[in-house]
Amino acid sequence: LNSCRDGIILEDEYNSAMRAMASFNSSDFKGTGEINKNDIKIMLWLLGGKEPSDKKASQEISLLNWNSKGTLYLIDWIYYLVSTKKPGVLVDSKAKYYFDIYDTSEDGRLDSFEFSNLLEKSLLEDSFLKNGSEKTALQSKKVFDGLAKDLIILLDKDKKGYLNWKDYKEYKDVLGDQKERLLN
């Protein structure tokens, strides 16, 4: 949980883990500590706050690590939400939320248009570009469109032209490593 490795768990980190655990436990109707594929849609609904489409639920099901009984343990659900390069460190607590918000097609993946919008929103948040002119906004939109396409080519492991949640987590890791390097 401790993303800074300083012995202090931040409120966002705690809330992120608790939200994941609560969505799992609320979907574990039998109280066995495991859920089946039929329960996934309910779990995603509880985690994201809105009912996911069948297509999105199917995409998530294909990415999860199911055991030989065809069920999912809580630890595997938490691991699914955990950063790929730094095991034991949760990604930004809002990463999955924003991934789902910008997945406007609700298919469990980001195409270049959706990813460009996410990049623009997240990178302009604290940027000088957000107060720029309309011309600057149009120029930056073209930059984000190109950046999104380039990053998808780089991060898309199965080369299908989109980022699924696992691909996006890797992007978040790379971005976090770069940010860390710049600050130190």
Secondary structure, DSSP 8 states (H G I E B T S, - for coil): --TTSSS---HHHHHHHHHHHHHHHHH-TT-SSEEEGGGHHHHHHHHHSS---HHHHHHHHHHS---TTSEEEHHHHHHHTB-SSSTT-B--TTHHHHHHHH-TT-SSEE-HHHHHHHHHHHHHTTSGGGGS-HHHHHHHHHHHHHHHHHHHHHH-TT-SSSEEHHHHHHHHHHHHHHHHHHH-
